[in-house]
């Protein structure tokens, strides 16, 4: 029973890690895209980057950068995306830190 419970905890921790890491990567991609759009907003005929995000079976997200269908800036949208994804990055990092603390506690208990 104890081994089965430990295996379940390890699988859960692995899932949490995968989900949080994909969240970090997605937020980082969106931050980079927003920064790119802001830096190029005044460029004539500039087509913004748009980040498409899709859930992945088993947890997490996959991101892909695409070009907007037409030229034009959306400075307010990009500024909001930048700030929002800074927070999402921090939240996913917090999940990883918490997982590390819990894993350390689990190892202490098992020792």
C-alpha positions as CSV (number, residue, x, y, z in Angstrom):
1,X,0.0,0.0,0.0
2,X,2.8,2.4,0.9
3,X,4.6,1.8,-2.3
4,X,1.5,2.3,-4.4
5,X,0.8,5.6,-2.6
6,X,4.4,6.8,-3.2
7,X,4.1,5.9,-6.9
8,X,0.9,7.9,-7.2
9,X,2.6,10.9,-5.5
10,X,5.6,10.6,-7.8
11,X,3.3,10.5,-10.9
12,X,1.4,13.5,-9.6
13,X,4.6,15.4,-9.1
14,X,5.7,14.6,-12.6
15,X,2.4,15.8,-14.0
16,X,2.7,19.0,-12.0
17,X,6.2,19.6,-13.3
18,X,5.2,19.0,-16.9
19,X,2.2,21.3,-16.6
20,X,4.2,24.1,-14.9
21,X,7.1,23.9,-17.3
22,X,4.7,24.1,-20.3
23,X,3.1,27.1,-18.6
24,X,6.5,28.7,-18.1
25,X,7.4,28.2,-21.8
26,X,4.0,29.5,-23.0
27,X,4.3,32.6,-20.8
28,X,7.8,33.2,-22.0
29,X,6.7,32.8,-25.7
30,X,3.9,35.3,-25.1
31,X,6.2,37.8,-23.4
32,X,8.6,37.6,-26.2
33,X,5.9,38.0,-28.8
34,X,4.4,41.0,-27.0
35,X,7.8,42.6,-26.6
36,X,8.5,42.1,-30.4
37,X,5.1,43.6,-31.3
38,X,5.7,46.6,-29.0
39,X,9.2,47.2,-30.4
40,X,8.0,47.1,-34.0
41,X,4.6,48.9,-33.6
42,X,5.8,51.9,-35.6
43,X,7.3,49.8,-38.5
44,X,5.3,50.4,-41.7
45,X,3.3,47.3,-42.8
46,X,4.3,45.4,-39.7
47,X,2.2,42.3,-39.1
48,X,2.0,41.5,-35.4
49,X,2.9,38.2,-33.9
50,X,-0.1,36.3,-32.5
51,X,0.5,33.3,-30.2
52,X,-1.9,30.4,-30.6
53,X,-2.1,28.1,-27.6
54,X,-3.6,24.6,-27.4
55,X,-4.0,22.2,-24.5
56,X,-1.9,19.0,-24.6
57,X,-3.3,15.6,-23.6
58,X,-2.1,14.8,-20.1
59,X,-1.8,18.4,-19.1
60,X,-0.1,21.6,-20.2
61,X,-0.1,23.7,-23.3
62,X,1.6,24.0,-26.6
63,X,2.2,27.4,-28.2
64,X,2.9,28.5,-31.7
65,X,3.7,31.9,-33.1
66,X,1.7,33.1,-36.1
67,X,1.5,36.3,-38.0
68,X,-1.6,38.5,-37.8
69,X,-3.6,38.4,-41.1
70,X,-3.2,42.1,-41.7
71,X,-0.7,44.9,-40.8
72,X,-1.3,47.1,-37.9
73,X,-0.5,47.6,-34.2
74,X,-2.5,46.8,-31.1
75,X,-0.3,48.5,-28.5
76,X,-2.8,48.3,-25.7
77,X,-3.4,44.6,-26.3
78,X,0.3,43.9,-26.4
79,X,1.0,45.8,-23.2
80,X,-1.8,43.9,-21.4
81,X,-0.4,40.6,-22.7
82,X,3.1,41.5,-21.5
83,X,1.9,42.3,-18.0
84,X,-0.5,39.3,-17.8
85,X,2.1,36.8,-18.9
86,X,4.7,38.2,-16.5
87,X,2.2,37.2,-13.8
88,X,1.5,33.8,-15.4
89,X,5.2,33.1,-15.6
90,X,5.6,34.0,-11.9
91,X,2.6,31.8,-11.0
92,X,4.0,28.7,-12.8
93,X,7.4,29.3,-11.2
94,X,5.7,29.3,-7.8
95,X,4.2,25.9,-8.6
96,X,7.6,24.5,-9.4
97,X,9.1,25.9,-6.2
98,X,6.2,24.5,-4.2
99,X,6.7,21.1,-5.9
100,X,10.4,21.2,-4.9
101,X,9.5,21.9,-1.3
102,X,6.9,19.1,-1.2
103,X,9.3,16.7,-2.8
104,X,11.9,17.5,-0.3
105,X,9.4,17.0,2.5
106,X,8.4,13.7,1.0
107,X,12.0,12.5,0.8
108,X,12.6,13.5,4.4
109,X,9.5,11.5,5.5
110,X,10.6,8.5,3.5
111,X,14.2,8.6,4.8
